[in-house]
């Protein structure tokens, strides 16, 4: 998942001192900046959000402090002698790219998070924005400019120095129309070019043509790239770097020797020596390997296995509550798609899409497929996102009778149990989804049964992920698809790459040169309006209207919101699961894995 008015985030990293950081309202939505509390600087270069400054040390006798410090030092010294070990978990799909600015799939997002160094990072636990490669930043009052002061003496993994010109290069690449970065969509609040001004080797100002809501938060998703390294995107500033890639098998990450953070004792982070990411779409195999001790965590645990593990090893499972992610299906509305014209007419029919939505029993999906560890989805935003969720909306009620009546108003008729359109074509279509995801496969089967009740014949087709992406994003050779959407932030600006009609992830009809429908044009207008507004209330009103249009027009038929379930081996130390991606390894640089005895 800042606004107009000036904000400064700064830290003193060599003295234990609390500093005030001005920030926006909790939604990061705009309005006047207010104090969000204090950040207490750590000697590791990080910041800990505090509601107020507490002088805890003054309340403890001096000898006790020394003893506790000595014990902590001994413990960490022992860990250092043993090394941090190797963390092992699975990617469900092949990463489509290692270029951090072209990332749009879950596997590549995970790799980007572990390898990419960002100027600012949203703490996945506190949801507070914290300094990273930039030690301070300032957003202008009009919300159009952000100025960063960079840490000095930092280097990419290959030893290339990190300087302001690298930030300028990254921003230029991010906003290059030829690259069409999905990440860059969040910054496109209006027409015009983005200007970068290098003030010094460690200071840069970035000016946007129009105000950008939550501007500083967006940089959480922008890993810095080197302007000069011959390794290009493989030169990184994050805690880990790609050391080996075997397509279809493994991505091996190793500790970045030039990573800048240290812990409180001055020991270099990350603790881990390496992270092994096995490409494994089959969740049954993934679970079997976890039980055998071959994997250390499962970042998104299936509900069936959650219950099984909870009954025998409750210490291994974690339920962080409803997630921000959704599961949905949609129909192909691309004009050039190689499907019959009469089917395109169905898919472009509002009544047809709304009838499909009414005919799906979401309670059954939640109860049967997810064993109660999910809730029927309402729309684009999960109710777990309490500020941005439109509380006026409710999950679609299930009624096959109402669905059939709606179809009849669109010229469809039921003949001997078969639904036909006004030209006599039987309603037959296929849903594609990714193979190995048994929960999507099971949902597809239940939807198949639901739609059979109103005379539709639905075929379920499972494809390996690269083939699926080729169908839905390149040759558009599909009729309907079912996938999930991962939200990495609470702010709707992170969904610009979905809702703008020109965006790549506008899945039902991507990269339109101009909006092909009036309602898509209105969503474009509202998304750009909220992205450029300094008023939190107006942003909320605009995005509420977007949610209402999406629910009314049903380009996506939202199915369920899963709970954030995970499994973590007791060998993994200091894991703290959260609802935001990546739920289990958001603090990977501080994790360790105990060696097996």
C-alpha positions as CSV (number, residue, x, y, z in Angstrom):
1,X,0.0,0.0,0.0
2,X,2.8,13.4,2.2
3,X,0.9,16.3,1.1
4,X,1.3,20.0,0.8
5,X,3.0,21.7,3.7
6,X,6.6,21.1,4.6
7,X,7.7,18.0,6.4
8,X,11.1,17.1,7.6
9,X,12.2,13.7,8.6
10,X,15.7,13.6,10.1
11,X,17.7,11.5,12.3
12,X,20.9,11.7,14.4
13,X,22.4,8.3,14.0
14,X,25.5,8.5,16.3
15,X,23.8,9.8,19.4
16,X,20.9,8.3,21.2
17,X,18.5,11.2,20.8
18,X,14.8,11.5,20.1
19,X,13.8,13.8,17.3
20,X,10.4,15.1,16.2
21,X,9.3,14.1,12.8
22,X,6.4,16.0,11.3
23,X,4.1,13.8,9.2
24,X,0.6,13.6,7.7
25,X,-2.6,12.3,9.1
26,X,-2.6,8.5,9.7
27,X,-3.9,7.9,6.2
28,X,-1.0,9.9,4.7
29,X,-3.7,11.6,2.8
30,X,-2.9,15.3,3.0
31,X,-4.0,18.3,4.9
32,X,-1.7,20.1,7.4
33,X,1.2,18.3,8.7
34,X,0.9,17.3,12.3
35,X,3.3,15.7,14.7
36,X,3.1,11.9,14.6
37,X,5.3,11.6,17.7
38,X,9.0,11.1,17.9
39,X,11.5,8.8,16.3
40,X,14.3,7.6,18.5
41,X,17.5,7.0,16.6
42,X,19.3,3.7,16.8
43,X,23.0,3.2,16.4
44,X,22.2,0.8,13.6
45,X,21.1,3.7,11.4
46,X,17.4,2.9,11.9
47,X,14.7,4.8,13.6
48,X,12.2,3.5,16.2
49,X,8.8,5.2,16.2
50,X,7.8,6.3,19.7
51,X,4.5,8.0,20.8
52,X,6.7,10.1,23.2
53,X,10.2,10.1,24.5
54,X,10.7,7.8,27.4
55,X,13.8,7.9,29.5
56,X,13.7,4.2,30.5
57,X,17.3,4.0,31.4
58,X,17.0,6.6,34.1
59,X,14.5,4.3,36.0
60,X,17.0,1.4,36.2
61,X,20.0,1.1,38.6
62,X,23.3,1.6,36.9
63,X,24.7,-1.8,37.7
64,X,21.6,-3.5,36.3
65,X,22.0,-1.6,33.1
66,X,25.7,-2.6,32.7
67,X,24.8,-6.3,33.5
68,X,22.0,-6.3,31.0
69,X,24.2,-4.7,28.3
70,X,27.0,-7.2,28.9
71,X,24.6,-10.1,28.6
72,X,23.2,-8.8,25.4
73,X,26.6,-8.2,24.0
74,X,27.6,-11.8,24.8
75,X,24.5,-13.2,23.2
76,X,25.0,-11.2,20.1
77,X,28.7,-12.0,20.0
78,X,27.8,-15.7,20.1
79,X,25.4,-15.3,17.2
80,X,28.1,-13.4,15.3
81,X,30.5,-16.3,15.7
82,X,28.0,-18.7,14.4
83,X,26.8,-16.6,11.5
84,X,23.2,-15.9,10.6
85,X,22.6,-19.1,8.6
86,X,20.5,-19.5,5.5
87,X,16.8,-18.7,5.3
88,X,14.8,-20.9,3.0
89,X,11.3,-20.4,1.6
90,X,9.4,-20.7,-1.7
91,X,8.4,-18.4,-4.5
92,X,5.1,-19.5,-6.0
93,X,6.0,-18.4,-9.5
94,X,9.0,-17.6,-11.6
95,X,10.1,-14.0,-11.3
96,X,9.3,-12.1,-14.5
97,X,12.1,-9.7,-14.1
98,X,15.0,-8.6,-11.9
99,X,14.6,-5.0,-13.0
100,X,13.1,-3.3,-9.9
101,X,11.3,-0.7,-11.9
102,X,9.4,-3.3,-14.1
103,X,8.2,-5.4,-11.2
104,X,4.5,-6.4,-11.1
105,X,4.4,-10.1,-10.0
106,X,4.6,-11.3,-6.4
107,X,7.8,-13.3,-6.9
108,X,9.7,-10.3,-8.3
109,X,8.2,-8.0,-5.6
110,X,9.6,-10.3,-2.9
111,X,13.1,-10.2,-4.6
112,X,12.9,-6.5,-5.0
113,X,12.1,-6.0,-1.3
114,X,15.1,-8.1,-0.2
115,X,17.6,-6.6,-2.6
116,X,16.5,-3.1,-3.3
117,X,17.7,-0.1,-1.3
118,X,15.1,2.6,-1.0
119,X,15.4,6.2,0.1
120,X,12.5,5.8,2.7
121,X,10.9,2.7,4.0
122,X,7.5,2.2,5.5
123,X,7.9,0.0,8.6
124,X,5.6,-2.9,8.0
125,X,4.9,-3.3,11.7
126,X,4.3,0.3,12.8
127,X,3.3,1.6,9.3
128,X,5.4,4.7,10.0
129,X,7.8,6.1,7.4
130,X,11.4,5.8,8.3
131,X,14.7,7.1,6.7
132,X,16.8,4.6,4.8
133,X,19.3,5.7,2.1
134,X,18.1,9.3,2.8
135,X,18.7,10.4,6.3
136,X,16.3,13.3,6.0
137,X,13.7,14.6,3.5
138,X,11.3,17.5,3.0
139,X,8.1,17.8,1.1
140,X,7.2,21.3,-0.2
141,X,4.0,23.0,0.9
142,X,2.4,22.6,-2.5
143,X,3.2,18.8,-2.6
144,X,5.1,19.0,-5.9
145,X,8.6,18.8,-4.7
146,X,10.6,16.4,-2.4
147,X,14.2,17.1,-1.3
148,X,16.4,14.3,0.0
149,X,19.6,14.5,1.9
150,X,21.4,11.2,1.4
151,X,23.7,9.3,3.7
152,X,27.3,9.7,2.6
153,X,29.8,7.0,2.0
154,X,27.3,4.3,0.8
155,X,28.1,1.9,-2.1
156,X,26.2,-0.5,-4.3
157,X,26.9,-4.2,-3.9
158,X,29.6,-4.0,-6.6
159,X,31.4,-1.1,-4.9
160,X,30.1,1.7,-7.1
161,X,29.5,4.8,-4.9
162,X,25.8,5.8,-4.3
163,X,25.3,9.5,-5.1
164,X,22.6,11.9,-5.9
165,X,23.1,11.3,-9.7
166,X,21.9,7.7,-9.1
167,X,18.7,9.0,-7.6
168,X,18.3,11.3,-10.6
169,X,18.9,8.4,-13.0
170,X,16.4,6.2,-11.1
171,X,13.7,8.8,-11.3
172,X,14.3,9.4,-15.0
173,X,14.0,5.7,-15.6
174,X,10.9,5.4,-13.4
175,X,9.1,8.2,-15.3
176,X,10.3,7.2,-18.8
177,X,7.2,6.6,-20.9
178,X,9.1,4.1,-23.0
179,X,9.8,1.9,-20.0
180,X,6.2,2.3,-18.7
181,X,7.2,1.2,-15.2
182,X,4.1,0.0,-13.2
183,X,5.8,1.6,-10.1
184,X,6.0,4.9,-11.9
185,X,2.2,5.0,-12.4
186,X,1.7,6.0,-8.8
187,X,3.7,9.2,-9.4
188,X,1.7,10.2,-12.5
189,X,-0.9,12.5,-11.0
190,X,-1.0,14.7,-14.1
191,X,0.6,15.5,-17.4
192,X,4.0,17.0,-17.6
193,X,7.6,16.0,-16.9
194,X,9.4,15.4,-13.7
195,X,12.5,17.5,-13.0
196,X,15.5,16.5,-10.9
197,X,18.0,19.0,-9.5
198,X,21.3,17.7,-8.1
199,X,22.2,20.2,-5.3
200,X,25.3,18.3,-4.2
201,X,26.6,14.7,-4.3
202,X,24.3,13.9,-1.3
203,X,21.3,16.2,-1.9
204,X,18.7,16.2,-4.6
205,X,15.4,17.9,-5.3
206,X,12.7,16.1,-7.4
207,X,9.9,18.3,-8.7
208,X,6.6,17.0,-10.2
209,X,4.4,18.9,-12.6
210,X,1.4,18.6,-10.3
211,X,1.0,17.7,-6.5
212,X,1.4,14.1,-5.6
213,X,-0.5,12.8,-2.5
214,X,1.6,10.8,-0.1
215,X,4.6,11.6,-2.2
216,X,7.2,10.5,0.3
217,X,5.5,7.2,1.0
218,X,5.7,6.3,-2.7
219,X,9.5,6.1,-2.5
220,X,9.1,2.9,-0.4
221,X,8.6,1.1,-3.7
222,X,11.4,2.7,-5.6
223,X,14.8,0.9,-5.3
224,X,17.7,3.0,-6.3
225,X,19.6,2.0,-9.4
226,X,23.2,2.8,-10.3
227,X,23.8,5.3,-13.1
228,X,27.3,3.9,-13.8
229,X,27.6,0.3,-12.7
230,X,28.1,-2.2,-15.5
231,X,26.0,-4.6,-13.6
232,X,22.9,-2.3,-14.0
233,X,19.9,-3.6,-12.0
234,X,22.0,-6.3,-10.4
235,X,24.0,-3.7,-8.5
236,X,21.9,-3.2,-5.4
237,X,21.8,-1.3,-2.1
238,X,19.5,-3.7,-0.1
239,X,20.6,-6.2,2.5
240,X,20.9,-9.1,-0.1
241,X,21.9,-9.5,-3.7
242,X,21.1,-12.0,-6.4
243,X,24.0,-14.5,-6.5
244,X,22.5,-17.3,-8.6
245,X,19.4,-17.9,-10.6
246,X,18.4,-21.3,-12.0
247,X,15.1,-20.8,-14.0
248,X,12.4,-23.0,-12.8
249,X,14.4,-24.0,-9.7
250,X,16.0,-21.5,-7.4
251,X,17.0,-17.8,-6.8
252,X,19.9,-17.6,-4.4
253,X,20.4,-14.4,-2.5
254,X,23.6,-13.7,-0.6
255,X,24.5,-11.0,2.0
256,X,25.4,-7.7,0.4
257,X,28.9,-7.0,1.7
258,X,28.4,-3.3,1.2
259,X,25.1,-3.0,3.0
260,X,25.1,0.1,5.2
261,X,23.2,-0.9,8.4
262,X,24.7,-2.1,11.6
263,X,23.0,-3.3,14.8
264,X,23.2,-1.7,18.2
265,X,26.6,-3.3,18.9
266,X,28.0,-2.1,15.6
267,X,27.8,-5.5,13.9
268,X,27.1,-5.3,10.2
269,X,23.7,-6.4,9.0
270,X,22.2,-8.5,7.6
271,X,22.7,-11.4,10.0
272,X,21.8,-14.0,7.5
273,X,24.5,-15.4,5.2
274,X,22.0,-16.2,2.4
275,X,18.4,-16.6,1.4
276,X,17.4,-19.5,-0.8
277,X,14.2,-19.0,-2.8
278,X,12.9,-22.2,-4.3
279,X,10.5,-21.8,-7.2
280,X,7.6,-24.1,-6.2
281,X,4.1,-23.5,-7.4
282,X,2.7,-26.6,-5.8
283,X,1.6,-25.7,-2.2
284,X,1.3,-29.3,-1.1
285,X,5.0,-29.8,-1.9
286,X,5.8,-26.6,-0.2
287,X,4.0,-27.7,3.0
288,X,5.6,-31.2,2.9
289,X,9.1,-29.6,2.7
290,X,8.3,-27.2,5.6
291,X,7.2,-30.2,7.7
292,X,10.5,-31.9,6.9
293,X,12.5,-28.9,7.9
294,X,13.7,-28.1,4.4
295,X,11.9,-24.7,4.4
296,X,11.9,-22.2,7.2
297,X,8.8,-20.2,6.5
298,X,5.6,-20.0,4.4
299,X,4.8,-16.4,3.8
300,X,1.1,-17.0,2.8
301,X,-0.1,-20.2,4.4
302,X,-3.0,-22.1,3.0
303,X,-6.0,-22.3,5.4
304,X,-6.2,-26.1,5.3
305,X,-2.6,-26.4,6.3
306,X,-3.0,-23.7,8.9
307,X,-5.7,-25.7,10.6
308,X,-3.6,-28.9,10.4
309,X,-0.5,-27.3,11.8
310,X,-2.5,-25.4,14.5
311,X,-3.8,-28.7,15.8
312,X,-0.4,-30.3,16.2
313,X,2.2,-27.5,16.3
314,X,0.4,-24.2,17.2
315,X,3.7,-22.5,17.9
316,X,4.5,-22.6,14.2
317,X,1.4,-20.8,12.8
318,X,0.5,-17.2,12.9
319,X,-2.8,-15.4,11.9
320,X,-2.2,-11.7,11.6
321,X,-5.9,-11.1,10.8
322,X,-7.7,-10.0,7.6
323,X,-5.2,-9.0,4.9
324,X,-5.2,-6.2,2.4
325,X,-5.1,-8.6,-0.5
326,X,-8.0,-9.7,-2.6
327,X,-8.9,-12.6,-5.0
328,X,-10.9,-11.6,-8.0
329,X,-11.9,-12.6,-11.5
330,X,-12.5,-10.5,-14.6
331,X,-13.6,-10.8,-18.3
332,X,-11.4,-9.9,-21.2
333,X,-12.6,-6.6,-22.8
334,X,-9.6,-6.0,-25.0
335,X,-10.8,-5.0,-28.5
336,X,-8.0,-6.9,-30.4
337,X,-8.4,-10.1,-28.3
338,X,-8.7,-13.2,-30.5
339,X,-12.1,-14.2,-29.2
340,X,-15.5,-14.2,-30.9
341,X,-17.3,-10.9,-31.2
342,X,-20.5,-12.1,-29.5
343,X,-18.4,-13.1,-26.4
344,X,-16.8,-9.7,-26.3
345,X,-20.4,-8.3,-26.3
346,X,-21.2,-10.4,-23.3
347,X,-18.1,-9.4,-21.4
348,X,-18.7,-5.7,-22.1
349,X,-22.3,-5.9,-20.9
350,X,-22.7,-4.4,-17.4
351,X,-25.8,-6.6,-16.9
352,X,-23.8,-9.8,-17.7
353,X,-21.0,-8.9,-15.3
354,X,-23.3,-7.9,-12.5
355,X,-25.3,-11.1,-13.0
356,X,-22.2,-13.2,-12.7
357,X,-21.3,-11.4,-9.5
358,X,-24.8,-12.1,-8.1
359,X,-24.6,-15.8,-9.0
360,X,-21.4,-16.4,-7.1
361,X,-21.8,-17.7,-3.5
362,X,-18.9,-15.9,-1.7
363,X,-19.9,-17.3,1.7
364,X,-19.3,-20.8,0.2
365,X,-15.9,-19.7,-1.1
366,X,-14.9,-18.4,2.3
367,X,-16.3,-21.4,4.2
368,X,-15.5,-24.3,2.0
369,X,-12.3,-23.2,0.2
370,X,-10.7,-21.2,2.9
371,X,-12.2,-23.0,5.9
372,X,-13.4,-19.7,7.4
373,X,-10.0,-17.9,7.2
374,X,-11.4,-15.4,4.7
375,X,-14.3,-13.0,4.3
376,X,-16.5,-12.2,1.2
377,X,-14.8,-9.3,-0.6
378,X,-16.7,-6.0,-0.9
379,X,-14.6,-4.2,-3.5
380,X,-11.2,-2.8,-4.4
381,X,-10.3,-2.1,-0.7
382,X,-10.3,-4.6,2.1
383,X,-12.2,-3.6,5.2
384,X,-8.9,-4.2,7.0
385,X,-7.8,-0.9,5.5
386,X,-9.9,1.1,7.9
387,X,-9.3,4.6,6.7
388,X,-9.7,4.1,2.9
389,X,-12.4,1.4,2.9
390,X,-15.8,2.8,1.8
391,X,-18.1,1.7,4.6
392,X,-21.2,2.4,2.5
393,X,-20.4,-0.7,0.4
394,X,-21.3,-4.2,1.2
395,X,-20.5,-7.6,-0.2
396,X,-22.7,-8.7,-3.1
397,X,-25.6,-10.8,-1.9
398,X,-25.9,-14.2,-3.5
399,X,-29.0,-14.9,-5.6
400,X,-29.1,-17.1,-8.7
401,X,-32.7,-16.1,-9.2
402,X,-31.9,-12.4,-9.2
403,X,-28.9,-13.1,-11.5
404,X,-31.1,-14.9,-14.0
405,X,-33.7,-12.1,-14.0
406,X,-30.9,-9.6,-14.7
407,X,-29.7,-11.7,-17.6
408,X,-33.2,-11.9,-19.1
409,X,-33.3,-8.0,-19.2
410,X,-30.1,-8.3,-21.3
411,X,-31.7,-10.6,-23.9
412,X,-30.5,-13.9,-22.5
413,X,-32.9,-16.8,-22.1
414,X,-32.8,-20.2,-20.5
415,X,-33.7,-23.1,-22.8
416,X,-33.7,-26.7,-21.5
417,X,-31.2,-25.7,-18.8
418,X,-28.9,-23.9,-21.2
419,X,-28.5,-20.1,-21.2
420,X,-28.4,-18.5,-24.7
421,X,-28.0,-14.9,-25.8
422,X,-30.4,-13.1,-28.1
423,X,-28.7,-14.6,-31.2
424,X,-29.0,-18.1,-29.9
425,X,-25.3,-18.6,-28.8
426,X,-25.0,-20.8,-25.7
427,X,-23.1,-19.1,-22.9
428,X,-19.9,-21.0,-22.7
429,X,-16.6,-19.5,-21.6
430,X,-13.3,-20.5,-19.9
431,X,-11.7,-19.2,-16.7
432,X,-7.9,-19.3,-16.7
433,X,-5.8,-19.3,-13.5
434,X,-2.4,-20.4,-12.3
435,X,-1.7,-24.1,-11.9
436,X,-0.6,-25.4,-8.5
437,X,-2.8,-22.9,-6.6
438,X,-5.4,-25.3,-5.4
439,X,-7.4,-22.6,-3.7
440,X,-8.0,-20.7,-7.0
441,X,-8.6,-24.1,-8.6
442,X,-11.2,-24.9,-6.0
443,X,-12.8,-21.5,-6.2
444,X,-13.0,-21.9,-10.0
445,X,-14.8,-25.2,-9.5
446,X,-17.3,-23.7,-7.1
447,X,-17.9,-20.8,-9.4
448,X,-18.4,-23.3,-12.3
449,X,-21.1,-25.0,-10.2
450,X,-22.8,-21.7,-9.2
451,X,-23.0,-20.6,-12.9
452,X,-24.2,-24.0,-14.0
453,X,-27.4,-23.2,-12.0
454,X,-28.2,-20.3,-14.3
455,X,-27.4,-22.3,-17.5
456,X,-23.8,-21.3,-18.1
457,X,-21.1,-23.7,-19.1
458,X,-17.7,-22.7,-17.6
459,X,-14.5,-24.5,-18.3
460,X,-11.6,-24.2,-15.9
461,X,-8.1,-24.0,-17.5
462,X,-5.0,-24.0,-15.3
463,X,-1.7,-22.7,-16.8
464,X,1.9,-22.4,-15.6
465,X,2.5,-18.8,-14.5
466,X,4.6,-17.6,-17.5
467,X,2.0,-19.0,-19.9
468,X,-0.8,-17.3,-17.9
469,X,0.9,-14.0,-18.0
470,X,1.5,-14.3,-21.7
471,X,-2.2,-14.9,-22.2
472,X,-3.5,-12.1,-20.0
473,X,-0.8,-9.4,-20.6
474,X,0.6,-10.0,-24.1
475,X,-1.6,-11.9,-26.6
476,X,-4.9,-11.5,-24.7
477,X,-5.9,-15.0,-25.7
478,X,-8.3,-15.7,-22.9
479,X,-11.9,-15.2,-21.9
480,X,-12.0,-14.8,-18.1
481,X,-9.2,-15.0,-15.6
482,X,-8.9,-15.4,-11.8
483,X,-5.9,-14.1,-9.9
484,X,-5.1,-12.1,-6.7
485,X,-4.1,-8.5,-6.1
486,X,-1.3,-7.8,-3.6
487,X,-1.5,-4.4,-1.9
488,X,1.8,-3.3,-0.5
489,X,0.6,-0.1,1.0
490,X,-2.6,1.4,2.5
491,X,-2.7,4.5,0.3
492,X,-4.7,4.3,-3.0
493,X,-1.9,5.9,-4.9
494,X,-0.3,2.5,-4.9
495,X,-3.2,1.3,-7.0
496,X,-2.7,3.9,-9.8
497,X,-1.2,1.1,-11.9
498,X,-4.5,-0.7,-11.7
499,X,-7.1,2.0,-12.1
500,X,-5.7,4.3,-14.7
501,X,-7.0,3.2,-18.1
502,X,-3.6,3.7,-19.6
503,X,-1.9,1.4,-17.0
504,X,-0.4,-2.1,-17.7
505,X,-2.3,-3.7,-14.8
506,X,-5.7,-2.4,-15.8
507,X,-6.3,-6.0,-16.5
508,X,-9.6,-6.2,-18.2
509,X,-8.5,-3.7,-20.9
510,X,-4.9,-2.5,-20.3
511,X,-2.9,0.4,-21.8
512,X,-5.8,2.2,-23.4
513,X,-4.6,5.3,-25.4
514,X,-7.8,7.0,-24.3
515,X,-10.5,5.7,-21.9
516,X,-12.9,3.6,-23.9
517,X,-15.8,4.0,-21.5
518,X,-17.3,7.0,-19.6
519,X,-16.9,5.3,-16.3
520,X,-13.2,4.6,-16.9
521,X,-12.7,8.2,-17.8
522,X,-14.3,9.2,-14.6
523,X,-12.1,6.9,-12.6
524,X,-9.0,8.4,-14.3
525,X,-10.2,11.8,-13.3
526,X,-10.9,10.9,-9.7
527,X,-7.7,9.0,-9.2
528,X,-5.7,11.9,-10.6
529,X,-7.7,14.3,-8.4
530,X,-7.1,12.4,-5.2
531,X,-3.5,11.9,-6.1
532,X,-3.0,15.7,-6.5
533,X,-5.1,16.8,-3.5
534,X,-3.8,18.2,-0.2
535,X,-7.1,17.7,1.5
536,X,-7.5,14.3,3.2
537,X,-11.3,14.6,3.2
538,X,-11.5,15.3,-0.5
539,X,-9.1,12.5,-1.2
540,X,-11.3,10.1,0.7
541,X,-14.4,11.4,-1.1
542,X,-12.8,10.9,-4.5
543,X,-11.6,7.4,-3.7
544,X,-14.9,6.4,-2.2
545,X,-16.5,7.3,-5.5
546,X,-13.9,5.2,-7.3
547,X,-14.8,2.2,-5.2
548,X,-18.5,2.8,-5.8
549,X,-18.0,3.0,-9.6
550,X,-15.9,-0.2,-9.5
551,X,-18.5,-2.1,-7.5
552,X,-21.3,-0.8,-9.8
553,X,-19.5,-1.5,-13.1
554,X,-17.8,-4.8,-11.9
555,X,-14.7,-4.8,-14.2
556,X,-13.3,-6.9,-11.4
557,X,-15.6,-9.4,-9.7
558,X,-14.2,-9.4,-6.2
559,X,-14.5,-12.7,-4.4
560,X,-12.8,-12.9,-1.0
561,X,-10.2,-11.2,1.3
562,X,-8.0,-13.8,2.8
563,X,-6.5,-13.7,6.3
564,X,-2.8,-13.2,6.6
565,X,-1.8,-16.7,7.6
566,X,1.8,-17.8,7.9
567,X,4.0,-20.6,9.2
568,X,7.5,-20.0,10.7
569,X,10.0,-22.5,12.0
570,X,11.1,-22.2,15.5
571,X,14.6,-22.1,14.1
572,X,13.9,-18.6,12.8
573,X,14.7,-15.9,15.3
574,X,13.0,-12.4,15.6
575,X,10.3,-13.0,13.0
576,X,7.2,-10.9,13.6
577,X,4.4,-11.5,11.1
578,X,2.3,-8.5,9.9
579,X,-0.6,-8.0,7.4
580,X,1.4,-5.9,4.9
581,X,3.7,-7.5,2.3
582,X,6.1,-9.2,2.9
583,X,4.3,-10.5,6.0
584,X,7.0,-12.8,7.4
585,X,10.3,-11.4,6.2
586,X,9.8,-7.6,6.3
587,X,12.7,-7.4,8.7
588,X,14.9,-9.9,6.9
589,X,18.1,-8.1,7.7
590,X,17.6,-8.9,11.4
591,X,16.5,-12.5,11.1
592,X,18.7,-15.4,12.0
593,X,18.3,-19.1,11.5
594,X,19.6,-21.5,14.2
595,X,21.6,-24.4,12.9
596,X,20.0,-27.8,13.2
597,X,21.3,-29.8,16.1
